[in-house]
Amino acid sequence: MKKHTLKDWFLATRPWSFPASAMPIVVTIAYLFSKDADINWLMAVLALVGVVLFHTSGNLWSDYFDFKKKVDDVNTFGATSLTTGQFQPHEIRNFALGVLVVSVLIGLTILYFTGLTVLWIGLAGALLMLLYPQMKYNALGDLAIIMTFAFLPTIGTSFVTTGAIDWSVLYVALPIGLVTDAILHSNNTRDMITDKQAGIITMAMCMGKKSAAWLYGFEVTYPAIWVGAMVVGGIFSWPTLLVVLTIPMSSKCAKTMLEGYNDTNTIAALDMRTAQLQTAFSLLLSVGFVVSKFIA
């Protein structure tokens, strides 16, 4: 059996995508901090680690099923740990299960210290992760991503860190969720031809390339507009306008998609660039919330 280094195992998890799960937690904590919430910082750290590990398992699980269903092969973009023969399918499957066990143990620890509400949120997330491959293959992947990496983590973070659900965190969930889904949507727009050959259906395929490109443009540009509207409405404080610094990044991503959606190579790396946008947007929004605690 081929030996793998720690770097090999780490890269197999697609670490560039981790901001998709980490940033909703970080932004929610910053938002709650700006509202003078009494935050349990130990639970905050456990929630962050647990969600990232859960995401890691989901990535591996998705790669395993994509390879088995022949959605991914040597001619497709994206994950290459299986398509290049670097790893065997059973290795990725076992790795996914092992990481899942650790994330579940962290979840049980949080459950012990917080309450049953976390159980239902965690079960919803686990169900979405397990069903994600089938949802992805039937045009429901975008819905699963927004629920798993936007609404559930913000609500769950609110509960585990403060002991109660502050429903206003949904104001944060929407912009983060849109940029996160744009990562998947750029993937699906790029992979329409190979996805069709594999016999699966994505939302991008249902919309067609041009409409899918416009939706991507909306997903990466609207979040900054949303934050501006929240500031005007008095819901967010003015320091959160720091997110306008990401407008050049989002505009460039949108332009690349709108001008290059017919050329797979042009948009090949747009998923990684969108993940970078999500990181920058989320960090600036978090800094804005923290700053507003002291000066707004």
C-alpha positions as CSV (number, residue, x, y, z in Angstrom):
1,M,0.0,0.0,0.0
2,K,1.3,3.4,-0.9
3,K,2.5,5.5,2.0
4,H,1.1,9.0,2.5
5,T,2.6,11.9,4.3
6,L,0.7,14.1,6.8
7,K,0.8,16.8,4.0
8,D,-0.9,14.3,1.6
9,W,-3.7,13.6,4.1
10,F,-4.1,17.3,4.9
11,L,-4.4,18.3,1.2
12,A,-6.9,15.5,0.6
13,T,-9.3,17.4,2.9
14,R,-9.4,20.4,0.6
15,P,-8.2,22.8,3.3
16,W,-8.7,25.9,1.1
17,S,-12.5,25.3,1.6
18,F,-12.4,25.5,5.4
19,P,-13.3,29.2,5.6
20,A,-16.8,28.1,4.4
21,S,-17.4,26.4,7.7
22,A,-15.1,28.5,10.0
23,M,-16.2,32.0,9.0
24,P,-19.9,31.7,9.9
25,I,-18.8,30.7,13.4
26,V,-16.2,33.6,13.6
27,V,-18.6,36.2,12.3
28,T,-21.5,35.1,14.6
29,I,-19.2,35.3,17.7
30,A,-18.0,38.7,16.7
31,Y,-21.6,39.8,16.1
32,L,-22.7,38.5,19.5
33,F,-19.7,40.2,21.1
34,S,-20.7,43.5,19.6
35,K,-24.1,43.1,21.3
36,D,-22.6,42.6,24.7
37,A,-23.6,38.9,24.9
38,D,-22.1,36.8,27.7
39,I,-20.1,34.4,25.6
40,N,-18.8,31.1,26.8
41,W,-15.4,31.2,25.0
42,L,-14.6,27.5,25.6
43,M,-17.8,26.5,23.9
44,A,-17.0,28.9,21.1
45,V,-13.6,27.2,20.4
46,L,-15.2,23.8,20.6
47,A,-17.9,24.8,18.2
48,L,-15.3,26.2,15.7
49,V,-13.1,23.1,15.8
50,G,-16.1,20.7,15.7
51,V,-17.7,22.4,12.7
52,V,-14.4,22.5,10.7
53,L,-13.9,18.8,11.4
54,F,-17.5,18.1,10.4
55,H,-16.8,20.0,7.2
56,T,-13.6,18.0,6.6
57,S,-15.5,14.8,6.9
58,G,-18.1,16.2,4.5
59,N,-15.4,17.0,1.9
60,L,-14.0,13.5,2.1
61,W,-17.4,11.9,2.0
62,S,-18.3,13.9,-1.1
63,D,-15.0,13.1,-2.9
64,Y,-15.6,9.4,-2.2
65,F,-19.1,9.4,-3.6
66,D,-18.2,11.6,-6.6
67,F,-15.4,9.2,-7.5
68,K,-17.5,6.0,-7.0
69,K,-20.3,7.6,-9.1
70,K,-17.8,8.7,-11.7
71,V,-18.7,12.4,-11.3
72,D,-14.9,13.0,-10.8
73,D,-12.3,11.4,-13.1
74,V,-8.9,12.3,-14.5
75,N,-10.5,14.8,-16.9
76,T,-12.4,16.8,-14.3
77,F,-11.3,19.7,-12.2
78,G,-11.4,19.8,-8.4
79,A,-10.4,17.1,-6.0
80,T,-7.6,14.9,-7.3
81,S,-6.8,12.7,-4.3
82,L,-8.7,9.8,-5.9
83,T,-8.8,10.6,-9.6
84,T,-5.0,10.5,-9.7
85,G,-4.7,7.3,-7.8
86,Q,-2.9,9.0,-4.9
87,F,-5.4,7.5,-2.5
88,Q,-7.6,4.4,-2.7
89,P,-11.4,4.9,-2.2
90,H,-11.4,2.9,1.0
91,E,-8.7,5.2,2.5
92,I,-10.7,8.3,1.8
93,R,-13.9,6.6,3.1
94,N,-12.2,5.5,6.4
95,F,-10.6,8.9,6.8
96,A,-14.0,10.6,6.4
97,L,-15.5,8.2,9.0
98,G,-12.6,8.8,11.5
99,V,-12.9,12.6,11.3
100,L,-16.7,12.3,11.6
101,V,-16.3,10.3,14.8
102,V,-14.0,13.0,16.3
103,S,-16.4,15.8,15.3
104,V,-19.4,13.8,16.8
105,L,-17.4,13.4,20.1
106,I,-16.9,17.2,20.2
107,G,-20.6,17.6,19.5
108,L,-21.5,15.3,22.4
109,T,-19.2,17.3,24.7
110,I,-21.0,20.5,23.7
111,L,-24.3,18.8,24.1
112,Y,-23.4,17.8,27.7
113,F,-22.6,21.3,28.7
114,T,-25.3,23.1,26.9
115,G,-28.6,21.2,26.3
116,L,-30.8,19.2,23.9
117,T,-31.3,22.1,21.5
118,V,-27.8,21.5,20.2
119,L,-28.7,17.9,19.5
120,W,-31.5,18.8,17.0
121,I,-29.2,21.4,15.3
122,G,-26.4,18.8,15.1
123,L,-28.7,16.1,13.8
124,A,-30.0,18.4,11.1
125,G,-26.4,19.2,10.1
126,A,-25.4,15.5,10.1
127,L,-28.4,14.6,8.0
128,L,-27.6,17.3,5.5
129,M,-24.0,16.1,5.3
130,L,-25.0,12.5,4.8
131,L,-27.6,13.4,2.2
132,Y,-25.4,16.0,0.5
133,P,-24.2,13.7,-2.3
134,Q,-27.7,12.8,-3.3
135,M,-29.0,16.4,-2.9
136,K,-26.0,17.6,-5.0
137,Y,-26.9,15.1,-7.7
138,N,-30.5,16.3,-7.8
139,A,-30.2,20.1,-8.0
140,L,-30.5,20.6,-4.2
141,G,-26.8,21.0,-3.4
142,D,-27.1,24.8,-3.1
143,L,-29.9,24.5,-0.6
144,A,-27.9,22.0,1.5
145,I,-24.8,24.3,1.5
146,I,-26.7,27.4,2.6
147,M,-28.4,25.4,5.4
148,T,-25.2,23.6,6.5
149,F,-22.8,26.5,6.2
150,A,-25.0,29.5,7.0
151,F,-28.2,29.2,8.9
152,L,-27.5,26.1,11.1
153,P,-24.0,27.2,12.2
154,T,-25.0,30.8,13.1
155,I,-28.1,29.6,15.0
156,G,-26.1,26.8,16.7
157,T,-23.2,29.1,17.6
158,S,-25.6,31.5,19.2
159,F,-27.0,28.8,21.4
160,V,-23.8,27.1,22.5
161,T,-22.0,30.3,23.3
162,T,-24.8,32.2,25.1
163,G,-27.3,29.5,26.1
164,A,-30.1,30.9,24.0
165,I,-30.8,31.4,20.3
166,D,-30.6,35.0,19.2
167,W,-32.5,34.9,15.9
168,S,-31.0,38.2,14.8
169,V,-27.9,36.2,13.8
170,L,-29.8,35.4,10.6
171,Y,-28.9,38.9,9.5
172,V,-25.4,37.6,9.4
173,A,-26.2,34.2,8.0
174,L,-27.6,35.5,4.7
175,P,-24.6,37.3,3.3
176,I,-22.2,34.7,4.5
177,G,-24.4,32.0,3.0
178,L,-24.6,33.6,-0.4
179,V,-20.8,33.9,-0.8
180,T,-20.3,30.3,0.5
181,D,-22.9,28.9,-2.0
182,A,-21.1,30.9,-4.7
183,I,-18.1,28.5,-4.1
184,L,-20.2,25.5,-5.0
185,H,-22.1,27.3,-7.7
186,S,-18.9,28.3,-9.5
187,N,-17.9,24.6,-9.3
188,N,-21.2,23.5,-10.8
189,T,-21.2,26.1,-13.5
190,R,-17.7,25.0,-14.5
191,D,-18.5,21.3,-14.4
192,M,-21.8,21.3,-16.4
193,I,-20.5,19.1,-19.2
194,T,-18.8,16.5,-17.0
195,D,-21.8,16.5,-14.6
196,K,-24.2,15.8,-17.4
197,Q,-22.0,13.0,-18.6
198,A,-22.1,11.5,-15.1
199,G,-25.9,11.6,-15.1
200,I,-26.4,14.1,-12.3
201,I,-28.4,17.3,-12.2
202,T,-27.3,20.6,-10.5
203,M,-29.1,23.9,-10.2
204,A,-26.5,25.4,-12.6
205,M,-27.5,22.9,-15.2
206,C,-31.2,23.6,-14.7
207,M,-30.6,27.3,-15.1
208,G,-28.2,27.2,-18.1
209,K,-24.7,28.7,-18.3
210,K,-25.7,32.3,-18.8
211,S,-28.3,32.4,-16.0
212,A,-26.0,30.5,-13.7
213,A,-23.3,33.0,-14.3
214,W,-25.6,35.9,-13.4
215,L,-26.6,34.1,-10.2
216,Y,-23.0,33.7,-9.3
217,G,-22.5,37.4,-9.9
218,F,-25.4,38.2,-7.6
219,E,-24.1,35.9,-4.9
220,V,-20.7,37.5,-4.7
221,T,-21.7,41.1,-5.0
222,Y,-25.0,41.3,-3.0
223,P,-23.5,40.6,0.4
224,A,-21.7,44.0,0.6
225,I,-25.0,45.7,-0.5
226,W,-26.8,43.7,2.3
227,V,-24.4,45.0,4.9
228,G,-24.8,48.5,3.7
229,A,-28.6,48.1,4.0
230,M,-28.2,46.8,7.5
231,V,-26.2,49.8,8.5
232,V,-28.7,52.2,7.0
233,G,-31.5,50.3,8.8
234,G,-29.6,50.7,12.1
235,I,-29.2,46.9,12.5
236,F,-25.4,46.9,12.0
237,S,-23.0,49.6,13.2
238,W,-21.1,51.7,10.6
239,P,-17.7,49.9,11.2
240,T,-19.1,46.9,9.4
241,L,-18.8,48.9,6.2
242,L,-15.3,47.7,6.1
243,V,-16.6,44.9,3.9
244,V,-16.7,47.5,1.0
245,L,-12.9,46.7,0.8
246,T,-13.9,43.4,-0.8
247,I,-15.8,45.0,-3.6
248,P,-12.8,44.9,-6.0
249,M,-12.4,41.2,-5.3
250,S,-16.1,40.4,-5.7
251,S,-16.3,42.5,-8.9
252,K,-13.3,40.7,-10.4
253,C,-14.8,37.3,-9.6
254,A,-18.2,38.3,-11.1
255,K,-16.5,39.7,-14.2
256,T,-14.5,36.5,-14.7
257,M,-17.6,34.4,-14.5
258,L,-19.8,36.6,-16.7
259,E,-17.1,36.9,-19.4
260,G,-15.8,33.4,-19.2
261,Y,-18.6,31.1,-18.4
262,N,-18.3,29.4,-21.8
263,D,-14.6,28.7,-21.3
264,T,-14.0,26.1,-18.6
265,N,-10.4,27.0,-18.2
266,T,-11.2,30.6,-17.6
267,I,-13.3,29.8,-14.6
268,A,-11.4,26.7,-13.5
269,A,-10.0,28.3,-10.3
270,L,-12.9,30.5,-9.5
271,D,-14.0,28.3,-6.6
272,M,-10.7,28.9,-4.8
273,R,-10.9,32.7,-5.6
274,T,-14.4,32.7,-4.2
275,A,-13.3,31.0,-1.0
276,Q,-10.6,33.7,-0.7
277,L,-13.4,36.3,-1.1
278,Q,-15.5,34.6,1.5
279,T,-12.5,34.7,4.0
280,A,-11.8,38.4,3.3
281,F,-15.5,39.4,3.5
282,S,-16.1,37.4,6.8
283,L,-12.9,38.7,8.5
284,L,-13.6,42.3,7.7
285,L,-17.2,41.9,8.8
286,S,-16.0,40.3,12.1
287,V,-13.5,43.2,12.6
288,G,-16.3,45.6,12.0
289,F,-18.4,44.0,14.7
290,V,-15.5,44.0,17.2
291,V,-14.6,47.6,16.5
292,S,-18.2,48.7,16.8
293,K,-18.2,47.2,20.4
294,F,-15.8,49.9,21.4
295,I,-16.4,53.0,19.3
296,A,-19.9,52.8,17.8
